[in-house]
């Protein structure tokens, strides 16, 4: 589906610097200062239109959520949701998540969410998958001891690859679900893609992986 260009998105994002952090590198080690010291810090990579990150923030008001999304015409929808619900515990980054280690310091993140990431199915594109070992190394650098990655996807190939990648990296994999919506997992917040794919009859796969 072609993404509709929103020429006004850039200006709107810039009008809310308290939510959309223009220079995330300036916040390294200090993300909690604008919320509450000691609060859990959770990051969603590829936040899209923000349904998940805002839903989670409403469920968990004592946790600081940071959504990272590269496309301005997409992340502006996440900003709209934050403003409409007057959510105080969400910050947004309109940057490339490949630079994650430039935005956070060691041990700063407690949890990373990877929701419906691009599966990059061709073997030659393996290094682009967000669960490839180079990404795991980057996540481990900025995550707290025993920090967790929560993965959801409708792509079985990516899910199987990710399970193997986590195990090869020496991570503990737990709470594996091969059919999330029939497993009745408590507190599940759906993304836009999740709702779309599940309505088409696709199984949703989910797991958690912990660094040791």
ABEGO torsion letter per residue (X at the ends): XBBBBBAAAAAAAAABAAABBABAAAABGAAAAABBBGBBBBBBBGAEAGAAAAAAAAABAABBBBBBBABAAAAAAAAAAAAAAGBAABBBBBBBAAAAAAABBBGABABBBBBGBBAGABAAAAAABAABAAAAAAAAAABBBGBBBBBBBABAAAAAAAAAAAAAAGBBBBGBBABAAAAGBBGBBBBAAAAAAAAAGBBBBBBBBBBX
